[in-house]
């Protein structure tokens, strides 16, 4: 009984000390820095004002481009459950996407102002390759692949003709970060986990039952 009370007193003491430390840190941030905080908040709000519309634009635009790789992945999963065959077929789809990108996009690029205006569309073609890369390689390197794509597109944003401020560039860069790591990676993860375990297995079961039923009818 004595140990229980000592344990409770210890936890309450740690909790109170933690509150005191957080309160002191908050006072240090606010005291004498209120104008700086207001400027920072104003800057953040301006960045968000560019970030959110551009993020929504990317999400809406991606709907047309995401269904081909997702459908391809579903078909691959229905065809085989072998890890190596899936890896091989994902590589084949990856190669097809690269050839399509090269033929319809890169072969026609002349790096003019008009081409720069098409960067969001080019980015969507690259997203098709990116999401196939995610399904091809282990999850441990997903963020590494996403980081490369994020760095490339952020560089594109900085060289695009834009408004004479840095807030629009920052807003678009944050939008791209959210689009890649929060939107695309989440879709890739959900698709891989949910479809692999449920949809594909159920589809294969339905196909096997239908095939077995057809075989029995033919034999009879």
Beta strands, then each sheet from edge to edge (+ up, - down):
end
